[in-house]
Amino acid sequence: MGHDERVRDPLLDPPSWAPAWLPTVDDVRGARLLRWLVTAVFVAGVAACVTEGANSPADPQLGPVASEPTAPTGTAPTDGLAARFGTVVAQLVAASGEVLELCLLHADTAEERATGLMQVTDLEGHDGMLFSMEEPRQGAFYMYRTLLPLTIGWWDAEGAFVSRADMVPCESEDEAACERYPAAGPFRFAIEVVQGDPLAARFEPGARLQVGTEACAVPA
């Protein structure tokens, strides 16, 4: 029995266990071409993996998802009367004992008190405007360049009611020609509300005012 020393080529000589339908390459040249194609595909795959790895971060991690910025809570408003004057919470105890919690615009500087409700046509939901003085004083208010008819009530340093007055807009462009509305005695606080507001009826003898220290905001 002779011995075949030729090395078996799986592309030219399929193994004995291979099924009959398995295709083969009929010549050496075709086998070499097939090997060249397989090698080229393998090299291209390796190069693609290397390139993809080079373009990726060394240790990718999922970062935090950025959220939309939100406005800080508890900050002062940025427009409107509340931004111009600030606000303050106050409590008015009527002569009947009724307790009213108020959110008032707050004029507590000389400049703000001089401006008051000039040119204002809407209190933007606030109950009125509070004028705070550093010390009790005797004085009068007037309605120069004020567009709304107002009712004013005065209180002394201890919060006791002093007096009230109904004031009408001054039509003169001459400030000196505008009517003055004096308080009946020394006062430290004054509240202006639009005439006809039910709050004005509580500006009466026996009413007491307590001014807080915190700002307030009208309901949205």
VEXKE-303660 format. One line per field, with one value per atom (N, C-alpha, C): residue number from 1; x, y, z. Coordinates in Angstrom, 3 decimals, decimal comma. Each point is the difference from the previous one (the first is absolute). Last residue first. Layout:
VEXKE-303660
torza	c(NUM;...);
px	c(X;...);
py	c(Y;...);
pz	c(Z;...);
//
This chain:
VEXKE-303660
torza	c(220;220;220;219;219;219;218;218;218;217;217;217;216;216;216;215;215;215;214;214;214;213;213;213;212;212;212;211;211;211;210;210;210;209;209;209;208;208;208;207;207;207;206;206;206;205;205;205;204;204;204;203;203;203;202;202;202;201;201;201;200;200;200;199;199;199;198;198;198;197;197;197;196;196;196;195;195;195;194;194;194;193;193;193;192;192;192;191;191;191;190;190;190;189;189;189;188;188;188;187;187;187;186;186;186;185;185;185;184;184;184;183;183;183;182;182;182;181;181;181;180;180;180;179;179;179;178;178;178;177;177;177;176;176;176;175;175;175;174;174;174;173;173;173;172;172;172;171;171;171;170;170;170;169;169;169;168;168;168;167;167;167;166;166;166;165;165;165;164;164;164;163;163;163;162;162;162;161;161;161;160;160;160;159;159;159;158;158;158;157;157;157;156;156;156;155;155;155;154;154;154;153;153;153;152;152;152;151;151;151;150;150;150;149;149;149;148;148;148;147;147;147;146;146;146;145;145;145;144;144;144;143;143;143;142;142;142;141;141;141;140;140;140;139;139;139;138;138;138;137;137;137;136;136;136;135;135;135;134;134;134;133;133;133;132;132;132;131;131;131;130;130;130;129;129;129;128;128;128;127;127;127;126;126;126;125;125;125;124;124;124;123;123;123;122;122;122;121;121;121;120;120;120;119;119;119;118;118;118;117;117;117;116;116;116;115;115;115;114;114;114;113;113;113;112;112;112;111;111;111;110;110;110;109;109;109;108;108;108;107;107;107;106;106;106;105;105;105;104;104;104;103;103;103;102;102;102;101;101;101;100;100;100;99;99;99;98;98;98;97;97;97;96;96;96;95;95;95;94;94;94;93;93;93;92;92;92;91;91;91;90;90;90;89;89;89;88;88;88;87;87;87;86;86;86;85;85;85;84;84;84;83;83;83;82;82;82;81;81;81;80;80;80;79;79;79;78;78;78;77;77;77;76;76;76;75;75;75;74;74;74;73;73;73;72;72;72;71;71;71;70;70;70;69;69;69;68;68;68;67;67;67;66;66;66;65;65;65;64;64;64;63;63;63;62;62;62;61;61;61;60;60;60;59;59;59;58;58;58;57;57;57;56;56;56;55;55;55;54;54;54;53;53;53;52;52;52;51;51;51;50;50;50;49;49;49;48;48;48;47;47;47;46;46;46;45;45;45;44;44;44;43;43;43;42;42;42;41;41;41;40;40;40;39;39;39;38;38;38;37;37;37;36;36;36;35;35;35;34;34;34;33;33;33;32;32;32;31;31;31;30;30;30;29;29;29;28;28;28;27;27;27;26;26;26;25;25;25;24;24;24;23;23;23;22;22;22;21;21;21;20;20;20;19;19;19;18;18;18;17;17;17;16;16;16;15;15;15;14;14;14;13;13;13;12;12;12;11;11;11;10;10;10;9;9;9;8;8;8;7;7;7;6;6;6;5;5;5;4;4;4;3;3;3;2;2;2;1;1;1);
px	c(-51,095;0,093;-1,386;0,939;-0,241;0,059;2,924;-1,427;-0,188;4,001;-0,299;-1,474;3,909;-1,130;-0,184;3,959;-0,645;-1,146;1,712;0,228;-0,711;-0,213;1,355;0,272;-4,823;0,980;1,352;-4,233;0,790;1,048;-5,033;1,283;0,742;-4,502;0,842;1,293;-5,548;1,426;0,771;-5,118;0,777;1,473;-3,310;0,036;0,764;-2,134;0,456;-0,112;0,597;-0,967;0,557;0,537;0,814;-0,897;-1,687;0,651;0,955;-2,337;-0,985;0,590;2,489;-0,062;-0,978;0,504;1,004;-0,080;-2,655;-0,545;0,991;0,162;0,485;-0,566;-0,635;-1,017;0,439;3,745;-1,311;-1,030;5,124;-0,890;-1,351;4,297;-0,726;-0,882;4,440;-0,871;-0,635;2,481;-0,368;-0,935;4,015;-1,187;-0,243;3,162;-0,423;-1,231;2,009;1,199;-0,325;-2,158;-0,156;1,365;-2,899;1,250;-0,250;-4,317;1,016;1,266;-3,870;-0,527;1,013;1,265;-0,443;-0,446;-0,220;0,825;-0,601;-0,054;-0,853;0,835;-0,041;0,711;-1,015;-0,177;-0,532;0,839;2,050;-0,731;-0,423;2,794;-1,439;-0,831;4,826;-0,411;-1,500;2,092;-0,016;-0,519;-1,179;0,743;-0,121;-2,319;1,401;0,903;-5,328;0,924;1,403;-3,928;0,076;0,999;-0,703;0,226;0,202;-2,850;1,151;0,059;-2,245;-0,328;1,211;-1,257;0,792;-0,351;-1,735;-0,194;0,673;1,190;-0,491;-0,198;1,110;-0,081;-0,508;2,632;-1,091;0,008;2,293;0,062;-1,163;1,254;-0,574;0,050;3,627;-1,347;-0,468;4,425;-0,995;-1,420;4,324;-0,477;-1,073;1,892;1,108;-0,417;-3,966;1,177;1,028;-3,616;0,163;1,271;-3,860;1,268;-0,020;-2,515;-0,141;1,367;-2,746;1,204;-0,370;-2,136;-0,302;1,265;-0,864;0,523;-0,614;-0,311;-0,476;0,354;3,002;-1,088;-0,476;3,689;-1,116;-1,210;4,393;-0,572;-1,311;3,082;0,240;-0,466;-0,292;0,634;0,361;-2,428;-0,279;0,563;1,180;-0,717;0,028;0,839;0,189;-0,754;2,289;-1,162;0,414;1,782;0,134;-1,261;3,229;-1,244;0,146;2,551;0,042;-1,409;3,494;-1,318;0,145;3,822;-0,458;-1,399;1,902;1,004;-0,424;-3,678;0,901;1,000;-3,378;0,634;0,960;-4,499;1,067;0,541;-2,971;0,362;1,151;-4,137;1,398;0,197;-3,596;0,198;1,476;-1,828;-1,107;0,106;1,870;0,365;-1,164;0,034;-0,430;0,369;1,007;0,533;-0,284;-1,292;0,856;0,513;-1,519;-0,302;0,972;0,228;-1,413;-0,428;4,123;-0,404;-1,496;2,840;-0,105;-0,451;1,491;-0,057;-0,018;0,137;-0,792;-0,196;4,234;-1,275;-0,683;4,028;-0,628;-1,374;2,714;-0,301;-0,707;1,571;-1,155;-0,395;3,858;-1,204;-1,242;4,192;-0,297;-1,276;1,679;-0,500;-0,399;-0,382;1,101;-0,601;-2,645;0,673;1,261;-4,679;0,809;0,668;-2,599;0,647;0,905;-4,680;1,187;0,611;-3,018;0,051;1,283;-3,603;1,248;0,082;-2,869;0,178;1,366;-4,076;1,393;0,195;-3,713;0,245;1,494;-4,046;1,432;0,184;-4,126;0,343;1,478;-2,470;0,810;0,378;-2,362;-0,892;0,753;2,245;-0,634;-0,922;3,986;-1,070;-0,594;4,938;-1,071;-1,050;4,244;-0,895;-1,118;5,291;-1,247;-0,806;4,215;-0,506;-1,304;4,713;-1,228;-0,392;2,853;0,085;-1,358;3,412;-1,279;0,227;2,520;0,057;-1,378;1,265;-0,164;0,333;0,454;0,345;0,005;-1,364;1,436;0,425;-4,562;0,699;1,506;-2,886;0,047;0,763;1,321;-1,237;0,217;3,677;-0,716;-1,254;3,118;0,896;-0,723;-0,582;-0,475;0,879;2,125;-0,846;-0,475;1,082;0,709;-0,982;-0,784;0,178;0,715;1,019;-1,202;0,318;2,459;0,092;-1,272;-0,012;0,177;0,090;1,647;-1,209;0,290;2,200;0,182;-1,339;0,596;-0,285;0,195;2,874;-1,381;-0,165;3,540;-0,154;-1,476;2,412;-0,851;-0,213;4,444;-1,300;-0,774;3,555;0,019;-1,397;2,522;-1,209;-0,004;4,526;-0,948;-1,203;4,876;-1,216;-0,917;5,172;-0,886;-1,306;3,205;0,674;-0,912;-2,154;0,721;0,566;-0,537;-0,861;0,789;1,848;-0,923;-0,916;3,181;0,757;-0,916;-1,792;0,494;0,729;-1,437;-1,143;0,438;3,253;-0,428;-1,137;1,498;1,019;-0,418;-2,726;-0,094;0,985;0,170;-1,220;-0,137;3,503;0,249;-1,212;-0,415;0,901;0,231;-2,431;-0,766;0,826;2,081;-0,896;-0,810;2,745;0,815;-0,881;-2,127;0,450;0,780;-1,310;-1,162;0,403;3,284;-0,313;-1,176;1,196;0,999;-0,308;-2,670;-0,267;0,955;0,708;-1,218;-0,317;3,616;0,332;-1,222;-0,515;0,750;0,309;-2,050;-0,944;0,702;2,602;-0,827;-0,972;2,644;0,824;-0,822;-2,090;0,196;0,805;-0,579;-1,227;0,130;3,544;-0,100;-1,242;0,696;0,879;-0,127;-4,234;1,406;0,769;-4,773;0,437;1,476;-3,105;0,693;0,680;-4,653;1,457;0,541;-4,984;0,749;1,498;-3,960;0,934;0,815;-3,300;-0,430;0,960;0,492;0,249;-0,346;1,668;-1,128;0,270;3,938;-0,757;-1,138;3,521;-1,308;-0,873;4,488;-0,863;-1,384;2,797;0,164;-1,049;1,701;-0,830;0,213;3,066;-0,351;-0,829;1,330;0,011;-0,497;0,253;-0,769;-0,097;2,531;-1,455;-0,820;4,814;-0,484;-1,512;4,366;-1,406;-0,383;4,918;-0,759;-1,417;3,223;-0,526;-0,822;2,152;0,717;-0,567;-1,837;-0,080;0,639;0,759;-0,294;0,052;-0,967;0,823;-0,482;-0,204;-0,863;0,900);
py	c(83,957;0,040;-0,072;2,161;-1,283;0,171;3,325;-0,213;-1,340;1,212;-0,073;-0,257;2,084;-0,862;0,005;1,171;0,326;-0,984;1,295;-0,868;0,536;1,731;0,221;-0,791;2,253;-1,074;0,386;2,894;-0,170;-1,075;1,575;-0,620;-0,294;3,142;-0,484;-0,591;1,263;-0,016;-0,665;2,634;-0,937;0,108;2,921;-1,310;-1,042;4,070;0,023;-1,375;-0,106;0,601;0,013;-2,218;1,113;0,845;-3,693;-0,409;1,065;0,334;0,106;-0,411;-0,425;1,386;0,167;-4,146;0,208;1,407;-1,438;-0,305;0,220;2,868;-1,302;-0,274;4,171;-1,017;-1,388;3,474;0,344;-1,047;-1,350;0,597;0,275;0,115;-1,009;0,741;0,888;0,478;-1,187;1,115;-0,974;0,680;1,294;0,375;-1,068;1,145;-0,849;0,599;2,218;-0,661;-0,856;4,739;-1,364;-0,552;4,445;-0,649;-1,452;2,819;0,021;-0,656;0,556;0,700;0,070;-0,078;-0,908;0,816;2,069;-0,219;-1,057;1,629;-0,788;-0,341;3,832;-0,781;-0,696;1,908;-0,006;-0,890;2,527;-1,212;0,069;3,242;0,244;-1,197;0,071;0,830;0,238;-2,365;-0,794;0,810;0,539;0,757;-0,744;-1,280;-0,330;0,771;-1,656;1,091;-0,545;-2,556;0,201;1,076;-3,718;1,420;0,173;-3,992;0,377;1,503;-1,744;-0,044;0,430;-2,261;0,944;-0,184;-1,017;-0,361;1,070;-1,596;1,014;-0,622;-0,967;-0,441;1,153;-1,162;0,596;-0,582;-1,932;1,455;0,667;-5,208;0,776;1,493;-3,559;0,493;0,885;-2,211;-0,672;0,435;1,662;-1,187;-0,751;4,079;-0,943;-1,276;2,543;0,496;-1,108;0,748;-0,669;0,516;1,180;0,211;-0,724;-0,239;-0,101;0,137;1,097;-0,158;-0,099;-0,579;0,225;-0,284;1,547;-0,840;0,360;0,386;0,553;-0,969;0,235;-0,698;0,787;1,491;-0,235;-0,650;3,533;-1,273;-0,205;3,956;-1,025;-1,393;3,004;0,498;-1,177;0,497;-0,924;0,493;0,352;0,644;-0,917;0,251;-0,641;0,811;1,284;-0,127;-0,706;0,504;0,338;-0,231;-0,938;0,668;0,398;-4,232;1,359;0,522;-4,411;0,645;1,439;-3,269;0,532;0,580;-2,284;-0,402;0,421;-1,177;1,086;-0,509;-2,277;-0,130;1,162;-1,565;0,989;-0,115;-3,450;0,451;0,989;-1,852;0,400;0,521;-3,906;1,435;0,307;-4,402;0,596;1,515;-3,063;0,341;0,720;-1,350;-1,006;0,288;2,994;-1,329;-1,040;4,842;-0,390;-1,432;3,955;-1,365;-0,371;4,190;-0,268;-1,390;4,161;-1,401;-0,125;4,112;-0,637;-1,470;1,750;0,854;-0,854;-1,230;-0,612;0,935;0,696;-0,623;-0,655;3,234;-0,511;-0,588;1,601;1,146;-0,432;-3,295;0,713;1,194;-2,427;-0,804;0,699;2,030;0,012;-0,758;-0,030;1,325;0,057;-4,746;0,949;1,339;-3,983;0,246;0,841;-2,326;1,192;0,396;-4,595;0,643;1,151;-3,409;0,632;0,875;-4,062;1,397;0,324;-3,928;0,013;1,369;-2,095;0,846;-0,231;-2,073;-0,173;0,721;0,619;-0,041;-0,115;-0,674;0,046;-0,170;1,760;-0,736;0,196;2,242;-1,163;-0,853;4,342;-1,119;-1,230;3,906;0,316;-1,132;-1,467;0,991;0,217;-1,564;-0,474;1,103;-1,498;1,061;-0,632;-1,183;-0,504;1,187;-1,154;0,777;-0,620;-0,693;-0,542;0,850;1,521;-0,342;-0,547;1,468;-0,298;-0,307;2,860;-1,045;-0,173;3,113;0,434;-1,072;-0,625;1,413;0,377;-4,350;0,171;1,433;-1,047;-0,685;0,127;1,658;0,856;-0,646;-1,783;0,393;0,843;-3,711;1,052;0,354;-3,367;0,781;1,074;-2,732;0,116;0,944;-2,762;1,158;0,024;-4,714;1,189;1,131;-4,792;0,977;1,262;-4,330;0,343;1,030;-0,778;-0,258;0,430;-1,668;1,216;-0,329;-3,403;0,470;1,232;-3,092;0,841;0,479;-4,750;1,389;0,850;-4,494;0,408;1,463;-4,371;1,416;0,332;-4,772;0,654;1,448;-3,077;0,442;0,713;-3,669;1,187;0,370;-4,706;0,769;1,174;-2,386;-0,064;0,859;-2,476;0,809;-0,222;-0,538;-0,633;0,770;1,042;-1,162;-0,742;2,658;0,313;-1,256;0,114;-0,080;0,383;-0,464;1,122;0,018;-3,498;1,237;1,207;-4,340;0,127;1,300;-1,047;0,286;0,173;-1,360;1,386;0,383;-4,465;0,889;1,454;-3,271;-0,073;0,957;-0,485;0,708;-0,001;-2,465;1,447;0,793;-4,695;0,396;1,502;-1,829;-0,045;0,435;-0,428;1,164;0,039;-3,765;1,193;1,243;-4,023;-0,071;1,249;-0,541;0,285;0,013;-1,273;1,425;0,396;-4,592;0,779;1,484;-2,880;-0,215;0,826;0,006;0,716;-0,133;-2,485;1,436;0,834;-4,643;0,302;1,498;-1,559;-0,035;0,329;-0,417;1,203;0,073;-3,894;1,129;1,306;-3,832;-0,106;1,168;-0,450;0,431;-0,039;-1,674;1,458;0,547;-4,677;0,644;1,506;-2,912;0,040;0,803;-1,014;-1,003;0,052;0,967;0,766;-0,986;-0,990;-0,009;0,890;-1,041;0,412;-0,028;-3,177;1,050;0,410;-3,661;1,301;1,133;-4,572;0,085;1,365;-0,590;-0,427;0,275;-1,081;1,123;-0,508;-2,652;0,113;1,105;-0,928;-1,123;0,130;4,449;-1,181;-1,044;3,381;0,037;-1,262;2,524;-1,366;0,029;4,055;-0,847;-1,397;3,223;0,676;-0,844;-1,380;-0,113;0,693;-2,477;1,396;-0,038;-3,579;0,192;1,486;-2,167;0,605;0,292;-4,027;1,352;0,513;-4,465;1,014;1,436;-5,372;1,288;1,077;-5,574;1,074;1,358;-5,674;1,197;1,066;-5,429;1,172;1,223);
pz	c(43,113;-1,465;-0,618;4,946;-0,671;-1,506;2,924;-0,255;-0,689;3,504;-1,442;-0,162;3,915;-0,336;-1,511;4,297;-1,268;-0,249;5,061;-1,162;-1,232;4,591;-0,515;-1,262;2,307;0,121;-0,562;2,335;-1,227;0,228;2,129;0,337;-1,294;1,998;-1,098;0,555;1,580;0,319;-1,143;1,357;-0,824;0,361;1,907;0,650;-0,806;-2,621;1,394;0,645;-5,228;0,916;1,422;-4,984;0,478;0,913;-2,416;1,261;0,515;-4,186;1,069;1,344;-4,087;0,467;1,154;-2,408;1,037;0,575;-3,772;1,320;1,138;-4,571;0,453;1,397;-2,271;-0,236;0,403;-1,308;0,569;-0,397;0,392;-0,984;0,658;3,127;-0,777;-1,007;3,767;-1,063;-0,711;5,078;-1,035;-0,983;4,064;-0,761;-1,050;4,906;-1,117;-0,670;3,651;-0,531;-1,211;2,692;-0,506;-0,397;2,749;-0,427;-0,415;-0,549;1,044;-0,516;-2,709;1,170;1,135;-5,394;1,053;1,211;-5,095;1,188;0,935;-5,333;0,894;1,245;-4,475;1,011;0,910;-5,448;1,361;0,911;-4,401;0,376;1,470;-2,460;-0,074;0,450;-0,406;1,134;0,030;-3,639;1,226;1,186;-5,180;1,001;1,325;-3,867;-0,226;0,954;0,752;-0,305;-0,243;1,435;-1,446;-0,396;4,250;-0,283;-1,502;2,857;-0,831;-0,231;4,528;-1,436;-0,807;5,228;-0,799;-1,478;5,493;-1,406;-0,848;5,279;-0,929;-1,371;5,877;-1,393;-0,846;5,229;-0,773;-1,411;4,054;0,162;-0,720;2,312;-1,085;0,323;1,950;0,268;-1,157;0,668;-0,830;0,271;1,796;0,721;-0,781;-1,659;0,152;0,718;-2,490;0,715;0,190;-4,198;1,290;0,668;-4,403;0,704;1,345;-5,324;1,452;0,635;-5,059;0,795;1,480;-5,409;1,413;0,786;-5,494;1,066;1,354;-5,907;1,266;1,133;-4,532;0,677;1,210;-2,730;-0,913;0,659;1,148;0,422;-0,735;0,031;-1,023;0,433;3,972;-1,218;-0,919;4,542;-1,105;-1,331;5,778;-1,089;-1,215;5,918;-1,301;-1,052;5,181;-0,879;-1,290;5,663;-1,401;-0,779;4,841;-0,377;-1,456;2,708;-0,537;-0,218;2,135;-0,108;-0,483;-1,571;1,273;-0,181;-3,608;0,993;1,402;-3,789;0,369;1,039;-4,083;1,315;0,221;-3,212;0,135;1,420;-3,474;1,339;-0,087;-3,500;0,181;1,417;-2,107;0,071;0,065;-0,772;0,747;0,068;-4,198;1,377;0,682;-4,724;0,960;1,440;-3,716;-0,344;1,086;-0,623;1,129;-0,136;-3,694;0,438;1,111;-2,247;-0,269;0,477;0,710;0,143;-0,262;0,227;-1,319;0,059;4,653;-1,189;-1,274;4,933;-1,071;-1,191;3,223;0,362;-1,184;0,744;-1,219;0,284;3,552;-0,860;-1,277;3,027;0,575;-0,856;-1,192;-0,241;0,551;0,818;-1,435;-0,308;4,438;-0,360;-1,473;2,256;-0,170;-0,428;0,624;1,283;-0,147;-2,330;-0,261;1,317;-2,036;1,157;-0,451;-1,242;-0,565;1,091;1,641;-0,405;-0,745;2,133;-0,771;-0,668;4,589;-1,173;-0,655;3,606;-0,402;-1,330;4,190;-1,438;-0,253;4,108;-0,306;-1,500;3,662;-1,216;-0,329;3,518;0,362;-1,192;0,144;0,314;0,485;-1,568;1,284;0,448;-3,182;-0,061;1,384;-1,648;0,869;0,044;-3,436;0,460;0,825;-1,946;0,584;0,521;-3,936;1,137;0,465;-3,538;0,563;1,204;-4,526;1,415;0,433;-4,722;0,642;1,469;-4,537;1,008;0,618;-3,675;1,385;1,036;-4,857;0,207;1,471;-1,444;-0,208;0,276;0,221;1,097;-0,143;-3,439;1,182;1,152;-4,883;0,643;1,245;-1,525;-0,703;0,785;1,430;-0,855;-0,793;5,130;-1,381;-0,788;4,096;-0,228;-1,443;2,404;-0,452;-0,256;1,361;1,062;-0,421;-2,840;0,743;1,064;-4,955;1,437;0,704;-5,132;0,769;1,479;-3,808;0,638;0,822;-4,483;1,173;0,542;-2,507;-0,317;1,247;-0,500;0,195;-0,341;-1,313;0,327;0,110;1,048;-0,978;0,416;1,174;0,478;-1,100;-1,599;0,844;0,447;-1,487;-0,221;0,962;-2,011;1,093;-0,357;-2,310;-0,093;1,184;-1,068;0,971;0,004;-3,313;0,582;0,955;-4,104;1,235;0,618;-5,314;1,174;1,235;-4,485;0,011;1,215;-0,811;0,142;0,078;-0,770;1,364;0,214;-4,338;0,863;1,436;-3,123;-0,231;0,909;0,084;0,565;-0,143;-1,997;1,466;0,649;-4,680;0,415;1,499;-1,896;-0,117;0,449;-0,210;1,101;-0,021;-3,583;1,253;1,176;-4,204;0,015;1,282;-0,760;0,287;0,075;-1,258;1,389;0,390;-4,499;0,845;1,469;-3,110;-0,141;0,886;-0,254;0,743;-0,047;-2,578;1,434;0,839;-4,655;0,353;1,480;-1,743;-0,015;0,412;-0,556;1,230;0,071;-3,887;1,115;1,313;-3,870;-0,068;1,167;-0,509;0,430;-0,006;-1,636;1,446;0,514;-4,657;0,660;1,500;-2,512;-0,177;0,680;-0,187;0,962;-0,092;-1,470;-0,341;1,037;0,300;-0,949;-0,322;4,508;-1,029;-0,925;2,853;0,080;-1,107;3,037;-1,202;0,250;2,183;0,372;-1,216;0,197;-0,547;0,337;1,534;-1,439;-0,568;5,146;-0,837;-1,463;3,638;-0,545;-0,866;2,240;0,675;-0,582;-1,500;-0,347;0,614;-1,216;0,853;-0,333;-3,856;1,209;0,812;-3,593;0,381;1,276;-1,956;-1,192;0,293;3,466;-1,039;-1,274;3,882;0,228;-1,059;-0,408;-0,023;0,150;1,168;-0,371;0,114;-1,173;1,120;-0,473;-1,920;-0,285;1,191;-0,531;0,771;-0,246;-0,266;-0,696;0,872;-0,447;0,969;-0,694;-1,558;-0,039;0,990;0,049;0,000;0,000);
//
